[in-house]
Amino acid sequence: MAAPKDKPISLRTERAKRSGFKAAEGARAGFPATRLRRNRRSDWTRRLVRENTLSTDDLIWPLFLIDGDKKRTPIAAMPGVERLSIDLAVKAAEEAATLGIPAIALFPYTEASLRDETASEAVNPTNLVCRAVRAIKREVPDIGIICDVALDPYTSHGHDGVLVDGEVDNDRTIEVLVAQALVQAEAGCDILAPSDMMDGRIGAIRAALEEHGFPKALILAYAAKYASSFYGPFRDAVGSGAKLKGDKLGYQMDPANGAEALREVALDIAEGADMVMVKPGLAYLDILWRVKDAFHVPTFVYQTSGEYSMMVAAAERGWLDRDRVMMESLMACKRAGADAVFTYFAPDAARKLKG
Ligand code: PBG
């Protein structure tokens, strides 16, 4: 509370006197009546006044799949993250469930021989992702499974859609995305997560799900997904990076735009999304805040491969404390309004939270 100018406050501490502190001036600034450090002094006060919390319920663990048996292959730019064959992915799902992580997200590394111009492997009901969903559902029935609906792991050119005259064709791509979503739903996927940024795909997928007997399937729309350079390590992980010709600026959002994200989210909700995503995370927390503030719908954020790699690489050099930046970055996502965070740190963060 600021004191009136003409009424000097007589209460002056010894310490304030010594420092030449003038009560009236300080009171006008709120000090010393207000000392924000009082609440920060002890662990117990910090816990009492804490505004946000992070729990294992907030974590979604992205897993990379590869064909084979008992096979794990490292991803150079993502130390600690590996592509797993289905049997090992089942083990990872069990671990996630034990740690209390509510859901995992599956991303396939597709053999080069199975990639083509139109992503035909994406709609194969026995493709790697569909087989993994079936196996995990059978062995770990209580964990949520999220599948990416996008064509980039399946195209020979690395784009998220079908090219017509050298350009990703929106409506032709939607036809394939719908078929992809249906084989994933059929396999038992709980949440379909279109990450492709075609216009109108949420409505088309929702209509197809209703029509084909999947009214309970959830849709998590990557609604505000930016054409970001933070996806680099992911593209190596799914093997699309080296193949990608050009960039994704023609369908993913311009990093310079904020208001446009709100239009994207409004459309996806109207078309039938149950949850929306903002991606990437740390560099886009303003967008996350605006989306949550405007729509009050379940809003997730993707702490992308590049964010993970930056933190882990710096920690490997001894420049950052891995555990601390991990927890701080996840808490920042919560503070900005995230209901859950896709993070490659999920199992480590869960273990940390369990103490
Ligand atoms: C595919 C997809 C991408 C990511 C998730 N789904 C890459 C891209 O759009 O190029 C990025 C995830 C990450 O960087 O961790 N559409």
Residues whose N, C-alpha, C, O or C-beta is under 5 A from the ligand:
A	BS01	PBG	A150 D152 D160 S195 F230 Y231 F234 Q303 T304 S305 G306
